[in-house]
Amino acid sequence: MKIGKSTEAFSSEGMAQAKAKTKSSADAGKTAPGGESVKLSSLSSTLKSVEADIKEPAFDSAKVESIKQAIRDGKFEVDSSAVADKLISGVSDMLARKSS
């Protein structure tokens, strides 16, 4: 059984052309230069937002640096009550997920 118009689609040149078509029609509903229509699912927008989140740091580097400096200077104080509260909350969440 033959798939596609020709075996050229699987050559490196054919793959490059396919990638170019896909790249040029990145938005849903756009028409590629060859006249083909490309429609993306809602999953594509979800993946795009996840990708954007990954590119941005998940932490505040300035805050981390200030904490490091406070530790070096011996001025960093641990709020044991806050640590205990977060620990209890984390364990409670974990147990709730495990029992579900």
BATOR-868796 format. One record per atom (N, C-alpha, C, O): residue in three letters; chain; atom name; x, y, z. Coordinates in Angstrom, 2 decimals, padded with zeros to 5 digits. Layout:
residues N
VEXDO   torke   nudo   lokol        c1        c2        c3
VEXDO     ALA      A      CA         X         Y         Z
...
This chain:
residues 100
VEXDO   torke   nudo   lokol        c1        c2        c3
VEXDO     MET      A       N    000.84   -001.17    000.00
VEXDO     MET      A      CA    000.00    000.00    000.00
VEXDO     MET      A       C    000.88    001.23    000.00
VEXDO     MET      A       O    001.80    001.34    000.81
VEXDO     LYS      A       N    000.63    002.15   -000.89
VEXDO     LYS      A      CA    001.41    003.36   -001.01
VEXDO     LYS      A       C    000.78    004.46   -000.17
VEXDO     LYS      A       O   -000.42    004.71   -000.25
VEXDO     ILE      A       N    001.60    005.12    000.63
VEXDO     ILE      A      CA    001.11    006.21    001.47
VEXDO     ILE      A       C    001.72    007.50    000.95
VEXDO     ILE      A       O    002.93    007.57    000.75
VEXDO     GLY      A       N    000.91    008.50    000.74
VEXDO     GLY      A      CA    001.40    009.78    000.26
VEXDO     GLY      A       C    001.49    009.79   -001.26
VEXDO     GLY      A       O    001.19    008.80   -001.92
VEXDO     LYS      A       N    001.91    010.92   -001.80
VEXDO     LYS      A      CA    001.97    011.08   -003.24
VEXDO     LYS      A       C    003.19    010.40   -003.84
VEXDO     LYS      A       O    003.11    009.82   -004.92
VEXDO     SER      A       N    004.32    010.46   -003.15
VEXDO     SER      A      CA    005.53    009.83   -003.65
VEXDO     SER      A       C    006.49    009.58   -002.50
VEXDO     SER      A       O    006.25    010.01   -001.37
VEXDO     THR      A       N    007.56    008.89   -002.81
VEXDO     THR      A      CA    008.56    008.62   -001.77
VEXDO     THR      A       C    009.39    009.85   -001.48
VEXDO     THR      A       O    010.15    009.85   -000.52
VEXDO     GLU      A       N    009.27    010.91   -002.30
VEXDO     GLU      A      CA    010.02    012.14   -002.06
VEXDO     GLU      A       C    009.64    012.78   -000.73
VEXDO     GLU      A       O    010.44    013.51   -000.14
VEXDO     ALA      A       N    008.44    012.51   -000.25
VEXDO     ALA      A      CA    007.99    013.08    001.01
VEXDO     ALA      A       C    008.86    012.63    002.17
VEXDO     ALA      A       O    008.90    013.29    003.21
VEXDO     PHE      A       N    009.56    011.49    002.01
VEXDO     PHE      A      CA    010.37    010.96    003.09
VEXDO     PHE      A       C    011.84    011.31    002.93
VEXDO     PHE      A       O    012.65    010.94    003.78
VEXDO     SER      A       N    012.21    011.99    001.88
VEXDO     SER      A      CA    013.60    012.41    001.71
VEXDO     SER      A       C    013.87    013.59    002.63
VEXDO     SER      A       O    012.94    014.19    003.16
VEXDO     SER      A       N    015.13    013.91    002.82
VEXDO     SER      A      CA    015.46    015.04    003.69
VEXDO     SER      A       C    014.91    016.34    003.11
VEXDO     SER      A       O    014.50    017.22    003.86
VEXDO     GLU      A       N    014.91    016.47    001.78
VEXDO     GLU      A      CA    014.36    017.67    001.15
VEXDO     GLU      A       C    012.85    017.74    001.38
VEXDO     GLU      A       O    012.31    018.80    001.67
VEXDO     GLY      A       N    012.18    016.61    001.24
VEXDO     GLY      A      CA    010.73    016.56    001.47
VEXDO     GLY      A       C    010.37    016.87    002.90
VEXDO     GLY      A       O    009.38    017.56    003.17
VEXDO     MET      A       N    011.18    016.37    003.83
VEXDO     MET      A      CA    010.93    016.63    005.25
VEXDO     MET      A       C    011.14    018.11    005.55
VEXDO     MET      A       O    010.38    018.70    006.33
VEXDO     ALA      A       N    012.16    018.72    004.93
VEXDO     ALA      A      CA    012.41    020.15    005.15
VEXDO     ALA      A       C    011.24    020.98    004.64
VEXDO     ALA      A       O    010.83    021.95    005.27
VEXDO     GLN      A       N    010.70    020.59    003.48
VEXDO     GLN      A      CA    009.56    021.30    002.93
VEXDO     GLN      A       C    008.34    021.15    003.84
VEXDO     GLN      A       O    007.59    022.11    004.06
VEXDO     ALA      A       N    008.14    019.94    004.36
VEXDO     ALA      A      CA    007.00    019.70    005.26
VEXDO     ALA      A       C    007.14    020.53    006.53
VEXDO     ALA      A       O    006.15    021.09    007.01
VEXDO     LYS      A       N    008.36    020.61    007.08
VEXDO     LYS      A      CA    008.58    021.42    008.27
VEXDO     LYS      A       C    008.33    022.89    007.99
VEXDO     LYS      A       O    007.75    023.59    008.81
VEXDO     ALA      A       N    008.76    023.35    006.82
VEXDO     ALA      A      CA    008.54    024.75    006.45
VEXDO     ALA      A       C    007.05    025.05    006.34
VEXDO     ALA      A       O    006.60    026.11    006.77
VEXDO     LYS      A       N    006.29    024.11    005.75
VEXDO     LYS      A      CA    004.85    024.31    005.63
VEXDO     LYS      A       C    004.21    024.37    007.01
VEXDO     LYS      A       O    003.36    025.22    007.27
VEXDO     THR      A       N    004.62    023.46    007.90
VEXDO     THR      A      CA    004.07    023.42    009.24
VEXDO     THR      A       C    004.40    024.70    010.00
VEXDO     THR      A       O    003.55    025.26    010.68
VEXDO     LYS      A       N    005.65    025.15    009.87
VEXDO     LYS      A      CA    006.08    026.35    010.57
VEXDO     LYS      A       C    005.34    027.59    010.06
VEXDO     LYS      A       O    004.97    028.46    010.85
VEXDO     SER      A       N    005.13    027.66    008.75
VEXDO     SER      A      CA    004.49    028.85    008.19
VEXDO     SER      A       C    003.01    028.89    008.49
VEXDO     SER      A       O    002.38    029.94    008.35
VEXDO     SER      A       N    002.43    027.77    008.89
VEXDO     SER      A      CA    001.00    027.75    009.19
VEXDO     SER      A       C    000.78    027.39    010.64
VEXDO     SER      A       O   -000.03    026.52    010.96
VEXDO     ALA      A       N    001.50    028.08    011.51
VEXDO     ALA      A      CA    001.45    027.75    012.93
VEXDO     ALA      A       C    000.12    028.09    013.58
VEXDO     ALA      A       O   -000.28    027.43    014.54
VEXDO     ASP      A       N   -000.58    029.10    013.09
VEXDO     ASP      A      CA   -001.86    029.47    013.68
VEXDO     ASP      A       C   -002.97    028.60    013.12
VEXDO     ASP      A       O   -002.95    028.22    011.95
VEXDO     ALA      A       N   -003.97    028.29    013.97
VEXDO     ALA      A      CA   -005.09    027.46    013.56
VEXDO     ALA      A       C   -005.85    028.13    012.42
VEXDO     ALA      A       O   -006.11    029.33    012.45
VEXDO     GLY      A       N   -006.21    027.34    011.43
VEXDO     GLY      A      CA   -007.03    027.85    010.34
VEXDO     GLY      A       C   -006.26    028.58    009.26
VEXDO     GLY      A       O   -006.88    029.07    008.31
VEXDO     LYS      A       N   -004.96    028.68    009.35
VEXDO     LYS      A      CA   -004.17    029.35    008.33
VEXDO     LYS      A       C   -004.05    028.46    007.11
VEXDO     LYS      A       O   -004.19    027.24    007.20
VEXDO     THR      A       N   -003.78    029.08    005.97
VEXDO     THR      A      CA   -003.60    028.33    004.74
VEXDO     THR      A       C   -002.12    028.34    004.39
VEXDO     THR      A       O   -001.49    029.39    004.35
VEXDO     ALA      A       N   -001.57    027.15    004.14
VEXDO     ALA      A      CA   -000.17    027.01    003.78
VEXDO     ALA      A       C    000.03    027.48    002.35
VEXDO     ALA      A       O   -000.93    027.54    001.59
VEXDO     PRO      A       N    001.27    027.80    001.96
VEXDO     PRO      A      CA    001.53    028.27    000.60
VEXDO     PRO      A       C    001.02    027.32   -000.48
VEXDO     PRO      A       O    000.63    027.77   -001.56
VEXDO     GLY      A       N    001.01    026.05   -000.23
VEXDO     GLY      A      CA    000.53    025.07   -001.20
VEXDO     GLY      A       C   -000.99    025.00   -001.27
VEXDO     GLY      A       O   -001.52    024.24   -002.07
VEXDO     GLY      A       N   -001.68    025.76   -000.46
VEXDO     GLY      A      CA   -003.13    025.77   -000.47
VEXDO     GLY      A       C   -003.75    024.83    000.56
VEXDO     GLY      A       O   -004.97    024.80    000.71
VEXDO     GLU      A       N   -002.92    024.05    001.27
VEXDO     GLU      A      CA   -003.46    023.16    002.28
VEXDO     GLU      A       C   -003.86    023.96    003.51
VEXDO     GLU      A       O   -003.22    024.95    003.85
VEXDO     SER      A       N   -004.91    023.52    004.17
VEXDO     SER      A      CA   -005.39    024.19    005.36
VEXDO     SER      A       C   -004.93    023.41    006.58
VEXDO     SER      A       O   -004.99    022.18    006.60
VEXDO     VAL      A       N   -004.47    024.12    007.58
VEXDO     VAL      A      CA   -003.99    023.48    008.81
VEXDO     VAL      A       C   -004.87    023.94    009.95
VEXDO     VAL      A       O   -005.07    025.14    010.13
VEXDO     LYS      A       N   -005.38    023.01    010.73
VEXDO     LYS      A      CA   -006.21    023.34    011.88
VEXDO     LYS      A       C   -005.63    022.63    013.10
VEXDO     LYS      A       O   -005.48    021.41    013.09
VEXDO     LEU      A       N   -005.30    023.39    014.14
VEXDO     LEU      A      CA   -004.70    022.83    015.34
VEXDO     LEU      A       C   -005.76    022.61    016.41
VEXDO     LEU      A       O   -006.73    023.36    016.51
VEXDO     SER      A       N   -005.56    021.58    017.20
VEXDO     SER      A      CA   -006.50    021.27    018.27
VEXDO     SER      A       C   -006.26    022.21    019.45
VEXDO     SER      A       O   -005.29    022.97    019.47
VEXDO     SER      A       N   -007.15    022.15    020.42
VEXDO     SER      A      CA   -007.00    022.98    021.61
VEXDO     SER      A       C   -005.78    022.55    022.42
VEXDO     SER      A       O   -005.25    023.34    023.21
VEXDO     LEU      A       N   -005.34    021.32    022.23
VEXDO     LEU      A      CA   -004.15    020.83    022.93
VEXDO     LEU      A       C   -002.93    021.64    022.53
VEXDO     LEU      A       O   -002.02    021.84    023.34
VEXDO     SER      A       N   -002.88    022.11    021.29
VEXDO     SER      A      CA   -001.73    022.89    020.84
VEXDO     SER      A       C   -001.60    024.19    021.64
VEXDO     SER      A       O   -000.48    024.59    021.97
VEXDO     SER      A       N   -002.71    024.84    021.95
VEXDO     SER      A      CA   -002.62    026.08    022.73
VEXDO     SER      A       C   -002.21    025.77    024.17
VEXDO     SER      A       O   -001.50    026.56    024.80
VEXDO     THR      A       N   -002.66    024.64    024.68
VEXDO     THR      A      CA   -002.24    024.23    026.03
VEXDO     THR      A       C   -000.75    023.97    026.06
VEXDO     THR      A       O   -000.05    024.41    026.97
VEXDO     LEU      A       N   -000.25    023.27    025.05
VEXDO     LEU      A      CA    001.19    022.99    024.98
VEXDO     LEU      A       C    001.99    024.27    024.82
VEXDO     LEU      A       O    003.08    024.40    025.38
VEXDO     LYS      A       N    001.46    025.22    024.07
VEXDO     LYS      A      CA    002.14    026.49    023.87
VEXDO     LYS      A       C    002.27    027.24    025.20
VEXDO     LYS      A       O    003.32    027.82    025.48
VEXDO     SER      A       N    001.21    027.24    026.01
VEXDO     SER      A      CA    001.28    027.93    027.30
VEXDO     SER      A       C    002.22    027.21    028.27
VEXDO     SER      A       O    002.92    027.86    029.04
VEXDO     VAL      A       N    002.24    025.88    028.22
VEXDO     VAL      A      CA    003.16    025.11    029.07
VEXDO     VAL      A       C    004.60    025.42    028.66
VEXDO     VAL      A       O    005.47    025.59    029.51
VEXDO     GLU      A       N    004.84    025.48    027.36
VEXDO     GLU      A      CA    006.17    025.80    026.86
VEXDO     GLU      A       C    006.62    027.18    027.34
VEXDO     GLU      A       O    007.78    027.36    027.71
VEXDO     ALA      A       N    005.71    028.13    027.33
VEXDO     ALA      A      CA    006.04    029.48    027.81
VEXDO     ALA      A       C    006.37    029.46    029.29
VEXDO     ALA      A       O    007.28    030.16    029.73
VEXDO     ASP      A       N    005.64    028.66    030.06
VEXDO     ASP      A      CA    005.90    028.56    031.50
VEXDO     ASP      A       C    007.27    027.94    031.76
VEXDO     ASP      A       O    007.96    028.33    032.70
VEXDO     ILE      A       N    007.65    026.98    030.94
VEXDO     ILE      A      CA    008.94    026.30    031.11
VEXDO     ILE      A       C    010.09    027.26    030.83
VEXDO     ILE      A       O    011.12    027.20    031.50
VEXDO     LYS      A       N    009.91    028.14    029.85
VEXDO     LYS      A      CA    010.97    029.07    029.49
VEXDO     LYS      A       C    011.22    030.10    030.57
VEXDO     LYS      A       O    012.34    030.61    030.70
VEXDO     GLU      A       N    010.20    030.42    031.35
VEXDO     GLU      A      CA    010.35    031.39    032.43
VEXDO     GLU      A       C    010.83    030.67    033.68
VEXDO     GLU      A       O    010.37    029.56    033.97
VEXDO     PRO      A       N    011.73    031.28    034.44
VEXDO     PRO      A      CA    012.21    030.62    035.66
VEXDO     PRO      A       C    011.06    030.38    036.65
VEXDO     PRO      A       O    010.15    031.20    036.77
VEXDO     ALA      A       N    011.10    029.25    037.33
VEXDO     ALA      A      CA    010.05    028.89    038.28
VEXDO     ALA      A       C    010.32    029.49    039.66
VEXDO     ALA      A       O    009.59    029.20    040.62
VEXDO     PHE      A       N    011.36    030.31    039.77
VEXDO     PHE      A      CA    011.69    030.91    041.05
VEXDO     PHE      A       C    012.21    032.33    040.83
VEXDO     PHE      A       O    012.58    032.72    039.72
VEXDO     ASP      A       N    012.23    033.08    041.90
VEXDO     ASP      A      CA    012.72    034.45    041.87
VEXDO     ASP      A       C    014.21    034.43    042.20
VEXDO     ASP      A       O    014.59    034.27    043.36
VEXDO     SER      A       N    015.03    034.59    041.19
VEXDO     SER      A      CA    016.48    034.49    041.40
VEXDO     SER      A       C    017.00    035.59    042.32
VEXDO     SER      A       O    017.96    035.37    043.05
VEXDO     ALA      A       N    016.38    036.76    042.31
VEXDO     ALA      A      CA    016.80    037.84    043.20
VEXDO     ALA      A       C    016.54    037.47    044.66
VEXDO     ALA      A       O    017.35    037.75    045.54
VEXDO     LYS      A       N    015.40    036.84    044.90
VEXDO     LYS      A      CA    015.07    036.42    046.27
VEXDO     LYS      A       C    016.03    035.33    046.74
VEXDO     LYS      A       O    016.48    035.34    047.89
VEXDO     VAL      A       N    016.35    034.40    045.85
VEXDO     VAL      A      CA    017.29    033.33    046.19
VEXDO     VAL      A       C    018.65    033.93    046.55
VEXDO     VAL      A       O    019.28    033.53    047.53
VEXDO     GLU      A       N    019.08    034.90    045.75
VEXDO     GLU      A      CA    020.37    035.54    046.01
VEXDO     GLU      A       C    020.37    036.28    047.34
VEXDO     GLU      A       O    021.37    036.27    048.06
VEXDO     SER      A       N    019.25    036.95    047.68
VEXDO     SER      A      CA    019.18    037.67    048.95
VEXDO     SER      A       C    019.20    036.70    050.13
VEXDO     SER      A       O    019.78    037.00    051.18
VEXDO     ILE      A       N    018.58    035.54    049.96
VEXDO     ILE      A      CA    018.61    034.53    051.03
VEXDO     ILE      A       C    020.02    033.98    051.19
VEXDO     ILE      A       O    020.49    033.79    052.31
VEXDO     LYS      A       N    020.69    033.72    050.07
VEXDO     LYS      A      CA    022.08    033.24    050.13
VEXDO     LYS      A       C    022.96    034.24    050.89
VEXDO     LYS      A       O    023.77    033.86    051.74
VEXDO     GLN      A       N    022.78    035.52    050.57
VEXDO     GLN      A      CA    023.58    036.56    051.23
VEXDO     GLN      A       C    023.27    036.62    052.72
VEXDO     GLN      A       O    024.18    036.78    053.54
VEXDO     ALA      A       N    022.00    036.49    053.08
VEXDO     ALA      A      CA    021.62    036.50    054.50
VEXDO     ALA      A       C    022.24    035.31    055.23
VEXDO     ALA      A       O    022.65    035.44    056.38
VEXDO     ILE      A       N    022.30    034.16    054.57
VEXDO     ILE      A      CA    022.93    032.98    055.19
VEXDO     ILE      A       C    024.42    033.24    055.38
VEXDO     ILE      A       O    024.97    032.95    056.44
VEXDO     ARG      A       N    025.09    033.79    054.35
VEXDO     ARG      A      CA    026.52    034.10    054.44
VEXDO     ARG      A       C    026.82    035.08    055.58
VEXDO     ARG      A       O    027.81    034.96    056.29
VEXDO     ASP      A       N    025.92    036.06    055.73
VEXDO     ASP      A      CA    026.11    037.09    056.76
VEXDO     ASP      A       C    025.66    036.62    058.15
VEXDO     ASP      A       O    025.88    037.33    059.14
VEXDO     GLY      A       N    025.04    035.44    058.23
VEXDO     GLY      A      CA    024.56    034.93    059.50
VEXDO     GLY      A       C    023.30    035.63    059.98
VEXDO     GLY      A       O    022.99    035.59    061.17
VEXDO     LYS      A       N    022.57    036.26    059.08
VEXDO     LYS      A      CA    021.36    037.00    059.43
VEXDO     LYS      A       C    020.08    036.26    059.07
VEXDO     LYS      A       O    018.98    036.76    059.33
VEXDO     PHE      A       N    020.20    035.09    058.47
VEXDO     PHE      A      CA    019.00    034.36    058.04
VEXDO     PHE      A       C    018.38    033.66    059.24
VEXDO     PHE      A       O    019.06    032.92    059.96
VEXDO     GLU      A       N    017.10    033.88    059.45
VEXDO     GLU      A      CA    016.38    033.24    060.55
VEXDO     GLU      A       C    015.28    032.36    059.99
VEXDO     GLU      A       O    014.55    032.75    059.08
VEXDO     VAL      A       N    015.17    031.16    060.54
VEXDO     VAL      A      CA    014.15    030.21    060.10
VEXDO     VAL      A       C    012.93    030.36    060.99
VEXDO     VAL      A       O    013.04    030.33    062.21
VEXDO     ASP      A       N    011.78    030.53    060.36
VEXDO     ASP      A      CA    010.52    030.61    061.10
VEXDO     ASP      A       C    010.02    029.18    061.27
VEXDO     ASP      A       O    009.37    028.63    060.38
VEXDO     SER      A       N    010.32    028.58    062.41
VEXDO     SER      A      CA    009.99    027.17    062.63
VEXDO     SER      A       C    008.49    026.91    062.57
VEXDO     SER      A       O    008.06    025.82    062.18
VEXDO     SER      A       N    007.69    027.88    062.96
VEXDO     SER      A      CA    006.24    027.74    062.90
VEXDO     SER      A       C    005.76    027.63    061.44
VEXDO     SER      A       O    004.91    026.81    061.12
VEXDO     ALA      A       N    006.32    028.47    060.58
VEXDO     ALA      A      CA    005.95    028.43    059.16
VEXDO     ALA      A       C    006.40    027.12    058.52
VEXDO     ALA      A       O    005.68    026.54    057.70
VEXDO     VAL      A       N    007.59    026.65    058.88
VEXDO     VAL      A      CA    008.09    025.38    058.35
VEXDO     VAL      A       C    007.18    024.24    058.78
VEXDO     VAL      A       O    006.84    023.38    057.97
VEXDO     ALA      A       N    006.79    024.22    060.05
VEXDO     ALA      A      CA    005.92    023.17    060.56
VEXDO     ALA      A       C    004.55    023.20    059.87
VEXDO     ALA      A       O    004.01    022.16    059.50
VEXDO     ASP      A       N    004.00    024.41    059.69
VEXDO     ASP      A      CA    002.71    024.53    059.01
VEXDO     ASP      A       C    002.77    024.00    057.58
VEXDO     ASP      A       O    001.88    023.27    057.15
VEXDO     LYS      A       N    003.82    024.36    056.85
VEXDO     LYS      A      CA    003.98    023.90    055.46
VEXDO     LYS      A       C    004.19    022.39    055.41
VEXDO     LYS      A       O    003.66    021.72    054.52
VEXDO     LEU      A       N    004.94    021.86    056.35
VEXDO     LEU      A      CA    005.18    020.42    056.40
VEXDO     LEU      A       C    003.88    019.66    056.64
VEXDO     LEU      A       O    003.60    018.68    055.96
VEXDO     ILE      A       N    003.09    020.10    057.59
VEXDO     ILE      A      CA    001.81    019.47    057.90
VEXDO     ILE      A       C    000.87    019.58    056.70
VEXDO     ILE      A       O    000.19    018.61    056.36
VEXDO     SER      A       N    000.83    020.74    056.07
VEXDO     SER      A      CA   -000.02    020.95    054.90
VEXDO     SER      A       C    000.39    020.02    053.75
VEXDO     SER      A       O   -000.46    019.42    053.10
VEXDO     GLY      A       N    001.69    019.90    053.52
VEXDO     GLY      A      CA    002.18    019.04    052.45
VEXDO     GLY      A       C    001.85    017.58    052.69
VEXDO     GLY      A       O    001.42    016.87    051.77
VEXDO     VAL      A       N    002.03    017.12    053.91
VEXDO     VAL      A      CA    001.73    015.73    054.25
VEXDO     VAL      A       C    000.22    015.49    054.14
VEXDO     VAL      A       O   -000.21    014.44    053.65
VEXDO     SER      A       N   -000.58    016.44    054.58
VEXDO     SER      A      CA   -002.04    016.30    054.48
VEXDO     SER      A       C   -002.47    016.18    053.03
VEXDO     SER      A       O   -003.30    015.33    052.69
VEXDO     ASP      A       N   -001.90    017.03    052.16
VEXDO     ASP      A      CA   -002.23    016.96    050.72
VEXDO     ASP      A       C   -001.81    015.62    050.13
VEXDO     ASP      A       O   -002.56    015.02    049.35
VEXDO     MET      A       N   -000.63    015.15    050.51
VEXDO     MET      A      CA   -000.14    013.88    049.99
VEXDO     MET      A       C   -001.05    012.72    050.43
VEXDO     MET      A       O   -001.36    011.83    049.63
VEXDO     LEU      A       N   -001.47    012.72    051.68
VEXDO     LEU      A      CA   -002.34    011.67    052.18
VEXDO     LEU      A       C   -003.72    011.72    051.50
VEXDO     LEU      A       O   -004.31    010.69    051.20
VEXDO     ALA      A       N   -004.21    012.93    051.26
VEXDO     ALA      A      CA   -005.50    013.09    050.60
VEXDO     ALA      A       C   -005.45    012.55    049.18
VEXDO     ALA      A       O   -006.39    011.90    048.73
VEXDO     ARG      A       N   -004.37    012.81    048.45
VEXDO     ARG      A      CA   -004.22    012.29    047.08
VEXDO     ARG      A       C   -004.06    010.77    047.09
VEXDO     ARG      A       O   -004.58    010.09    046.21
VEXDO     LYS      A       N   -003.36    010.25    048.08
VEXDO     LYS      A      CA   -003.12    008.81    048.15
VEXDO     LYS      A       C   -004.41    008.05    048.42
VEXDO     LYS      A       O   -004.60    006.95    047.90
VEXDO     SER      A       N   -005.29    008.62    049.23
VEXDO     SER      A      CA   -006.52    007.93    049.59
VEXDO     SER      A       C   -007.59    008.06    048.48
VEXDO     SER      A       O   -008.58    007.32    048.49
VEXDO     SER      A       N   -007.39    008.98    047.56
VEXDO     SER      A      CA   -008.38    009.19    046.48
VEXDO     SER      A       C   -008.30    008.14    045.41
VEXDO     SER      A       O   -009.06    008.18    044.44
